[in-house]
Structure formats: structure tokens, C-alpha cells
């Protein structure tokens, strides 16, 4: 299923004999090793040798090494250096601060800094709300993590989480013009995290919580929303939920079903799964059956924590028990935010006709999309190499753009639903089909549409 991609792209600098067959030998070797060549550049030429930069995509770091080893076995080839292009992108970090005002002379300095800045400080002291108008607060978001649940990597800590938070900040800027900054906290104590965010909040117009493990993330978000006068948004929960609701709305349109008549199975009841369930419940589904590592969540299951008790009370109308395969029987929709390779085509066949499968575990989904397509009418994943990528970047830049533009002090379910409907509406009737239920993450119309919908919902 996986194909070589740019996430494992390498550039190999090598020496080759100046023969007519050298280029063909090199490209054939990469092909035999399963790589995909994306560039072939001669950087130096001499009478006895040529220096070549050969760039190719691989499946993994081990696969990249296999490709390099295959090249080294060719007669007359000397590998000088191998550069991992992903690591090159991260050298020195991916974001920076730049000044918005010129500092060319004493006059500029007097206005931007002392003595002129003192009058602006006093204006804010007299009217604290002016901070939103006269400082970076009006357009700045803190991307806060403790590194306890990073991507699919788990608890790797704050320093190792920083590259992800930098990437998040870059996406904020690219897609919505929002200035975001990573705040990686060296603690996984709930009280310390809450207090730390409370202390830094005066600088920011919003807080984006990121990659904080469940169930602590629920309490951290809830208490910060009570304490702060700016919106607090846990993207792993609500960003995912927004895009799933948007995609499901359009997928149901494709197959001609109503959510009120549909049975939905949600596999994975951590941060993302819990938020998906709660937002889907606002859409009045026929039924939702939640499944976690211990099986179907039902009211009589022992050992439920507070989050699972809440979910059990509001889902699974018939209080059924069993495993994932049992839950899939007669289901119209599967939404997975859990673990790879949990079921196959035979289980999809037990679902209702025109089934919808959202297998969103990354990098390997709950079911091979090609297997799911044997029986499902619509299939989506979290991957960029298959149609219908469910990606949070469709949501969070526009959501925060709208919140900041509205000077919002909180965030509500109505705003989240407005964002989901805006994303869904970008895919108009002329373009909607089984392979296109959500817009591309690079569609420049998405963030403005989401921002406007959130801004309107915030001012109602």
C-alpha cells in the first residue's frame, strides 16, 4: 500500500565513470531498490569522472539506506554523501520573528521603543482591552504542548515535540496569516500546565493546545476555558472533529443517506474520538457506537473513566457489547482514529450498502484503503497519497483567524459546527463525488470561508 514519498527523500552525491551507460545504471539501480527518482543533476564533470546529485523518494529511513547500499554496489560508483532532505528543511528551525516596522534612524527608534512606547504602555494600563488593538495579541496564538502525545510518536517530551509545533506555527501563518509561536512546556503535571498557560496568556489572542495526552487534555482545556478571557482550542480534539463532520456531511450526500437514519461506529475514544462523537451528537445521528481497545463502550461495562461514562450515556442506544467486528455489522459509517490494520474487506462487507469508511489512523490506517474500496462507497484516510485526506489544516487556521477577527473570548460548539459546514460547502455540487468529499489543504478559499463562518457565529 505505501508508496515512496517526499517525507523520506534523500539526495545522494556520488562519483560515476564518464560512460554513456552511467546514468542508466544509476536510475535502474534505484528502480530495482524500489525508490522513485525525482531529480538527476550533474554538478561537476571531469575527464575521468562525473559528480552527480541523485534525488529520490523512499518508503522509510531503512529503505533509503537500502537504496544507497544498492548504488554503492555498482562498479565504479563512489557514494560521497547522503543528505536527508527532511532534516535539511529543519536545520535551524522552520520559523522566525521579523519586524513589521522600519528601524532606520533615531525617529523610528523613538516611536517603536523608548520614549514613545511609554505612552502606549500607559494606554493599555488604563484600558487593558487596548492590548488587542495595540500589540501582537490581536493576531498571535500560543501553540502549547507537553510532548505527551505527539502525532503517532507518543510521549516523546517537549524538546522532541518542538519540530511539530514549529510546523504548526508555519501552517497558521501560511494559511491564515496568524502569528503562532511554539510553547513547549517541560512538565506533564496538569496543574503546572494550567498555571503556565494562565501566566503567559496576556501575550496571546488564543491558545491552541496540541499533542497533550488524554484524559489530562480534557481537564486542561476545560479549566483554561474557565480561567482565561481568550479562546482555548485543543486541535487534536476539535480540529479533527470539525473536518470529520465536514467530510461526513458530504460523504452522506454522495451516497444519498441522512445522518438521522445512519448508524455510526467510532473506533478510538481518546481526545480525537471523544470530540468527534460529541460534535456528531449535535447532528442528531441515528446511533453512534463507540469502540476502544477494550471493545464496544456500553453503560454496563466495568471500569469506565469519567470520559467513557459520559460517552456511554449518550451513545449506543441498544447498549450492545462486543468487539469492533460486532459493531461494524449493519453500520453505515466507520470513523477510525485508533490503530492500524484492525479489520479487512470481509468486515466492510458486513456493513450496510453504500458504506462510508474513514480510516484515519496515521501513518497506517485501520484498514488498507484498497481493501475498504472493495465494498465501501466512500473511503477517506489521513494520508496525502490517497483521495479524501482528512487533515486538521483544513480547520484550525481559519478557526483562529475567525476567532481573532471577532476578538472572541471563548469558543462554542456553534462555532465548531459553523466551521465544519463552511469546509463542506467549499466542495460544491459540481465537484462533489466519492473521491472528492473535502477540499484540498492547499485550496486558498478554505481558510477565509472558515474564518468568516466562525466570525459570524462568534458575533451572534
Secondary structure, 3 states (H helix, E strand, C coil): CCCCEEEEEEEEEEEECCCCCHHHHHHHHHHHCCCEEEEEEEEEECCCCEEEEEEEEECCHHHHHHHHHHHHCCCCCEEEEEEEHHHHHHCCCCCCCCCCCCCCCHHHHHHHCCCCHHHHHHHHHHCHHHHHHHCHHHHEEEEEECCCCECCCECCCHHHHHHHHHHHHHHHHHHHCCEEEEEECCCCCHHHHHHHHHHHHHHCCEEEECCCCCCHHHHHHHHHHHHCCCEEEEHHHHHHHHHHHHHHHHHHHHHCCCHHHCEEEEECCCHHHHHHHHHHHCCCCCEEEEEECCEECCCCCCCCCHHHHHHHHHCCCCCCCCCHHHHHCCCCEEEECCCCCCCCHHHHCCCCCCEEEEECCCCCCCCCHHHHCCCEEEEEECCCCCCCECCHHHCHHHHHHHHHHCCCCCCCHHHHHHHHHHHHHHCCCCCCECCECCCCCCCCHHHHHHHHHHHHHHHC
